[in-house]
């Protein structure tokens, strides 16, 4: 996914996938969209989402999903990566 919007600062990029993080004013954003997408792509499909953004230029979000289930990390590996108990 890619846009030609205003881009994001490095500080925003660091927090982008945190649940309930938003740069919108109170009441105008839940901050759940990217964190939910990241969780689904990582946990359900063994893939990943990256962010490449430059202020004043726009943002790009490469989404990687393995085509072969054998290449996807195990559930335990994903939980370990997320710091969750197995």
VMD Tcl script that builds the backbone (N, CA, C; Angstrom):
set m [mol new atoms 258]
animate dup $m
set s [atomselect $m all]
$s set {name element resname resid chain x y z} {
  {N N UNK 1 A 0.845 -1.156 0.000}
  {CA C UNK 1 A 0.000 0.000 0.000}
  {C C UNK 1 A 0.899 1.230 0.000}
  {N N UNK 2 A 0.451 2.263 -0.676}
  {CA C UNK 2 A 1.273 3.467 -0.771}
  {C C UNK 2 A 0.371 4.686 -0.905}
  {N N UNK 3 A 0.829 5.792 -0.352}
  {CA C UNK 3 A 0.090 7.040 -0.520}
  {C C UNK 3 A 1.063 8.183 -0.768}
  {N N UNK 4 A 0.527 9.295 -1.163}
  {CA C UNK 4 A 1.334 10.498 -1.386}
  {C C UNK 4 A 0.907 11.565 -0.388}
  {N N UNK 5 A 0.588 11.152 0.829}
  {CA C UNK 5 A 0.145 12.068 1.882}
  {C C UNK 5 A 1.298 12.859 2.462}
  {N N UNK 6 A 1.129 13.281 3.707}
  {CA C UNK 6 A 2.139 14.148 4.318}
  {C C UNK 6 A 3.292 13.374 4.942}
  {N N UNK 7 A 3.219 12.051 4.990}
  {CA C UNK 7 A 4.300 11.256 5.573}
  {C C UNK 7 A 4.277 11.297 7.085}
  {N N UNK 8 A 5.218 10.574 7.702}
  {CA C UNK 8 A 5.256 10.465 9.164}
  {C C UNK 8 A 6.665 10.698 9.690}
  {N N UNK 9 A 6.725 11.275 10.870}
  {CA C UNK 9 A 8.010 11.478 11.531}
  {C C UNK 9 A 8.536 10.130 12.018}
  {N N UNK 10 A 9.835 10.030 12.275}
  {CA C UNK 10 A 10.391 8.793 12.823}
  {C C UNK 10 A 9.735 8.413 14.156}
  {N N UNK 11 A 9.364 9.387 14.963}
  {CA C UNK 11 A 8.729 9.107 16.260}
  {C C UNK 11 A 7.365 8.438 16.074}
  {N N UNK 12 A 6.604 8.903 15.103}
  {CA C UNK 12 A 5.304 8.291 14.821}
  {C C UNK 12 A 5.506 6.884 14.254}
  {N N UNK 13 A 6.469 6.717 13.370}
  {CA C UNK 13 A 6.728 5.402 12.775}
  {C C UNK 13 A 7.074 4.361 13.835}
  {N N UNK 14 A 7.787 4.769 14.878}
  {CA C UNK 14 A 8.164 3.833 15.939}
  {C C UNK 14 A 6.947 3.290 16.684}
  {N N UNK 15 A 5.874 4.050 16.761}
  {CA C UNK 15 A 4.689 3.656 17.546}
  {C C UNK 15 A 3.519 3.207 16.677}
  {N N UNK 16 A 3.686 3.240 15.390}
  {CA C UNK 16 A 2.610 3.059 14.430}
  {C C UNK 16 A 1.760 1.809 14.631}
  {N N UNK 17 A 2.370 0.707 15.015}
  {CA C UNK 17 A 1.638 -0.554 15.130}
  {C C UNK 17 A 1.179 -0.839 16.558}
  {N N UNK 18 A 1.334 0.119 17.471}
  {CA C UNK 18 A 0.863 -0.058 18.845}
  {C C UNK 18 A -0.661 0.070 18.888}
  {N N UNK 19 A -1.323 -0.826 19.631}
  {CA C UNK 19 A -2.780 -0.694 19.772}
  {C C UNK 19 A -3.153 0.656 20.390}
  {N N UNK 20 A -4.199 1.245 19.912}
  {CA C UNK 20 A -4.793 2.525 20.306}
  {C C UNK 20 A -3.895 3.746 20.087}
  {N N UNK 21 A -2.781 3.602 19.392}
  {CA C UNK 21 A -1.972 4.778 19.058}
  {C C UNK 21 A -2.606 5.490 17.865}
  {N N UNK 22 A -2.803 6.777 17.980}
  {CA C UNK 22 A -3.329 7.568 16.878}
  {C C UNK 22 A -2.736 8.972 16.937}
  {N N UNK 23 A -2.653 9.596 15.800}
  {CA C UNK 23 A -2.201 10.988 15.740}
  {C C UNK 23 A -3.394 11.923 15.569}
  {N N UNK 24 A -4.594 11.341 15.504}
  {CA C UNK 24 A -5.809 12.140 15.326}
  {C C UNK 24 A -6.271 12.718 16.659}
  {N N UNK 25 A -7.051 13.793 16.600}
  {CA C UNK 25 A -7.602 14.371 17.830}
  {C C UNK 25 A -8.522 13.382 18.553}
  {N N UNK 26 A -8.706 13.577 19.847}
  {CA C UNK 26 A -9.569 12.719 20.655}
  {C C UNK 26 A -10.949 12.630 20.016}
  {N N UNK 27 A -11.444 11.397 19.912}
  {CA C UNK 27 A -12.760 11.162 19.343}
  {C C UNK 27 A -12.789 10.998 17.837}
  {N N UNK 28 A -11.640 11.141 17.167}
  {CA C UNK 28 A -11.617 11.031 15.708}
  {C C UNK 28 A -10.849 9.830 15.190}
  {N N UNK 29 A -10.293 9.042 16.079}
  {CA C UNK 29 A -9.577 7.856 15.638}
  {C C UNK 29 A -9.386 6.894 16.787}
  {N N UNK 30 A -9.543 5.600 16.502}
  {CA C UNK 30 A -9.389 4.604 17.559}
  {C C UNK 30 A -7.960 4.102 17.677}
  {N N UNK 31 A -7.190 4.213 16.596}
  {CA C UNK 31 A -5.826 3.713 16.627}
  {C C UNK 31 A -5.751 2.202 16.587}
  {N N UNK 32 A -6.772 1.556 16.048}
  {CA C UNK 32 A -6.786 0.093 16.016}
  {C C UNK 32 A -6.502 -0.490 14.640}
  {N N UNK 33 A -6.614 0.291 13.594}
  {CA C UNK 33 A -6.492 -0.225 12.233}
  {C C UNK 33 A -5.164 -0.888 11.920}
  {N N UNK 34 A -4.062 -0.173 12.086}
  {CA C UNK 34 A -2.764 -0.736 11.733}
  {C C UNK 34 A -2.320 -1.806 12.711}
  {N N UNK 35 A -2.628 -1.659 13.991}
  {CA C UNK 35 A -2.236 -2.699 14.952}
  {C C UNK 35 A -3.005 -3.985 14.679}
  {N N UNK 36 A -4.274 -3.875 14.319}
  {CA C UNK 36 A -5.076 -5.056 13.983}
  {C C UNK 36 A -4.558 -5.708 12.706}
  {N N UNK 37 A -4.274 -4.908 11.702}
  {CA C UNK 37 A -3.732 -5.438 10.448}
  {C C UNK 37 A -2.404 -6.150 10.686}
  {N N UNK 38 A -1.536 -5.526 11.479}
  {CA C UNK 38 A -0.229 -6.112 11.773}
  {C C UNK 38 A -0.393 -7.463 12.473}
  {N N UNK 39 A -1.294 -7.512 13.471}
  {CA C UNK 39 A -1.525 -8.753 14.219}
  {C C UNK 39 A -2.048 -9.861 13.301}
  {N N UNK 40 A -2.987 -9.544 12.432}
  {CA C UNK 40 A -3.552 -10.543 11.525}
  {C C UNK 40 A -2.492 -11.058 10.557}
  {N N UNK 41 A -1.745 -10.143 9.956}
  {CA C UNK 41 A -0.722 -10.556 8.988}
  {C C UNK 41 A 0.360 -11.388 9.672}
  {N N UNK 42 A 0.790 -10.989 10.876}
  {CA C UNK 42 A 1.854 -11.697 11.583}
  {C C UNK 42 A 1.352 -13.014 12.174}
  {N N UNK 43 A 0.299 -12.961 12.991}
  {CA C UNK 43 A -0.152 -14.151 13.714}
  {C C UNK 43 A -0.894 -15.149 12.832}
  {N N UNK 44 A -1.772 -14.673 11.996}
  {CA C UNK 44 A -2.601 -15.580 11.203}
  {C C UNK 44 A -1.909 -16.085 9.943}
  {N N UNK 45 A -0.974 -15.299 9.416}
  {CA C UNK 45 A -0.374 -15.664 8.135}
  {C C UNK 45 A 1.144 -15.799 8.171}
  {N N UNK 46 A 1.759 -15.507 9.310}
  {CA C UNK 46 A 3.210 -15.636 9.413}
  {C C UNK 46 A 3.967 -14.634 8.571}
  {N N UNK 47 A 3.332 -13.526 8.254}
  {CA C UNK 47 A 3.968 -12.524 7.412}
  {C C UNK 47 A 4.428 -11.324 8.211}
  {N N UNK 48 A 4.472 -10.184 7.556}
  {CA C UNK 48 A 4.908 -8.964 8.222}
  {C C UNK 48 A 4.494 -7.733 7.437}
  {N N UNK 49 A 4.465 -6.616 8.127}
  {CA C UNK 49 A 4.192 -5.321 7.505}
  {C C UNK 49 A 5.314 -4.380 7.921}
  {N N UNK 50 A 5.845 -3.665 6.960}
  {CA C UNK 50 A 6.878 -2.671 7.234}
  {C C UNK 50 A 6.309 -1.298 6.908}
  {N N UNK 51 A 6.988 -0.279 7.354}
  {CA C UNK 51 A 6.596 1.078 6.981}
  {C C UNK 51 A 7.836 1.832 6.497}
  {N N UNK 52 A 7.652 2.518 5.385}
  {CA C UNK 52 A 8.680 3.401 4.843}
  {C C UNK 52 A 7.979 4.735 4.620}
  {N N UNK 53 A 8.393 5.748 5.340}
  {CA C UNK 53 A 7.705 7.026 5.244}
  {C C UNK 53 A 8.696 8.168 5.343}
  {N N UNK 54 A 8.380 9.217 4.619}
  {CA C UNK 54 A 9.197 10.428 4.664}
  {C C UNK 54 A 8.245 11.613 4.742}
  {N N UNK 55 A 8.470 12.459 5.724}
  {CA C UNK 55 A 7.612 13.628 5.891}
  {C C UNK 55 A 7.623 14.467 4.617}
  {N N UNK 56 A 6.434 14.884 4.209}
  {CA C UNK 56 A 6.290 15.704 3.015}
  {C C UNK 56 A 6.272 14.915 1.719}
  {N N UNK 57 A 6.473 13.591 1.799}
  {CA C UNK 57 A 6.539 12.767 0.593}
  {C C UNK 57 A 5.421 11.730 0.562}
  {N N UNK 58 A 5.221 11.013 1.659}
  {CA C UNK 58 A 4.208 9.971 1.707}
  {C C UNK 58 A 4.713 8.747 2.435}
  {N N UNK 59 A 3.914 7.692 2.390}
  {CA C UNK 59 A 4.237 6.462 3.116}
  {C C UNK 59 A 3.999 5.248 2.233}
  {N N UNK 60 A 4.764 4.200 2.501}
  {CA C UNK 60 A 4.619 2.933 1.786}
  {C C UNK 60 A 4.628 1.830 2.830}
  {N N UNK 61 A 3.706 0.886 2.708}
  {CA C UNK 61 A 3.583 -0.234 3.632}
  {C C UNK 61 A 3.694 -1.548 2.873}
  {N N UNK 62 A 4.900 -2.096 2.723}
  {CA C UNK 62 A 5.014 -3.417 2.104}
  {C C UNK 62 A 4.406 -4.478 3.032}
  {N N UNK 63 A 3.547 -5.329 2.485}
  {CA C UNK 63 A 2.919 -6.413 3.230}
  {C C UNK 63 A 3.449 -7.715 2.656}
  {N N UNK 64 A 4.010 -8.562 3.529}
  {CA C UNK 64 A 4.566 -9.838 3.103}
  {C C UNK 64 A 3.790 -10.968 3.760}
  {N N UNK 65 A 3.250 -11.865 2.924}
  {CA C UNK 65 A 2.535 -13.036 3.416}
  {C C UNK 65 A 3.114 -14.241 2.686}
  {N N UNK 66 A 3.644 -15.227 3.440}
  {CA C UNK 66 A 4.219 -16.413 2.792}
  {C C UNK 66 A 3.161 -17.158 1.968}
  {N N UNK 67 A 3.549 -17.626 0.796}
  {CA C UNK 67 A 2.643 -18.377 -0.057}
  {C C UNK 67 A 2.586 -19.847 0.332}
  {N N UNK 68 A 3.612 -20.336 0.989}
  {CA C UNK 68 A 3.687 -21.748 1.376}
  {C C UNK 68 A 3.625 -21.811 2.889}
  {N N UNK 69 A 2.652 -22.545 3.426}
  {CA C UNK 69 A 2.460 -22.611 4.875}
  {C C UNK 69 A 3.712 -23.077 5.602}
  {N N UNK 70 A 4.491 -23.954 4.994}
  {CA C UNK 70 A 5.690 -24.471 5.644}
  {C C UNK 70 A 6.709 -23.370 5.915}
  {N N UNK 71 A 6.644 -22.281 5.180}
  {CA C UNK 71 A 7.592 -21.186 5.374}
  {C C UNK 71 A 7.167 -20.237 6.491}
  {N N UNK 72 A 5.904 -20.321 6.897}
  {CA C UNK 72 A 5.399 -19.440 7.950}
  {C C UNK 72 A 5.953 -19.886 9.292}
  {N N UNK 73 A 6.276 -18.929 10.188}
  {CA C UNK 73 A 6.781 -19.306 11.506}
  {C C UNK 73 A 5.701 -20.016 12.311}
  {N N UNK 74 A 6.132 -20.844 13.236}
  {CA C UNK 74 A 5.181 -21.561 14.077}
  {C C UNK 74 A 4.452 -20.590 14.997}
  {N N UNK 75 A 3.330 -21.030 15.509}
  {CA C UNK 75 A 2.554 -20.223 16.447}
  {C C UNK 75 A 3.405 -19.843 17.656}
  {N N UNK 76 A 4.215 -20.775 18.152}
  {CA C UNK 76 A 5.068 -20.502 19.314}
  {C C UNK 76 A 6.097 -19.417 18.989}
  {N N UNK 77 A 6.638 -19.435 17.767}
  {CA C UNK 77 A 7.627 -18.431 17.377}
  {C C UNK 77 A 6.986 -17.052 17.305}
  {N N UNK 78 A 5.767 -16.975 16.791}
  {CA C UNK 78 A 5.055 -15.706 16.711}
  {C C UNK 78 A 4.759 -15.193 18.110}
  {N N UNK 79 A 4.276 -16.071 18.999}
  {CA C UNK 79 A 3.969 -15.661 20.363}
  {C C UNK 79 A 5.226 -15.190 21.076}
  {N N UNK 80 A 6.335 -15.861 20.842}
  {CA C UNK 80 A 7.602 -15.458 21.461}
  {C C UNK 80 A 8.004 -14.066 20.968}
  {N N UNK 81 A 7.841 -13.828 19.664}
  {CA C UNK 81 A 8.166 -12.529 19.082}
  {C C UNK 81 A 7.314 -11.425 19.705}
  {N N UNK 82 A 6.061 -11.748 19.987}
  {CA C UNK 82 A 5.145 -10.760 20.559}
  {C C UNK 82 A 5.252 -10.660 22.063}
  {N N UNK 83 A 6.042 -11.548 22.692}
  {CA C UNK 83 A 6.194 -11.531 24.130}
  {C C UNK 83 A 5.020 -12.165 24.856}
  {N N UNK 84 A 4.220 -12.934 24.124}
  {CA C UNK 84 A 3.048 -13.583 24.726}
  {C C UNK 84 A 3.413 -14.981 25.211}
  {N N UNK 85 A 2.757 -15.457 26.262}
  {CA C UNK 85 A 3.015 -16.826 26.710}
  {C C UNK 85 A 2.504 -17.831 25.693}
  {N N UNK 86 A 3.179 -18.973 25.531}
  {CA C UNK 86 A 2.737 -19.978 24.547}
  {C C UNK 86 A 1.424 -20.617 24.918}
}
mol reanalyze $m
mol bondsrecalc $m
mol representation Tube
mol addrep $m
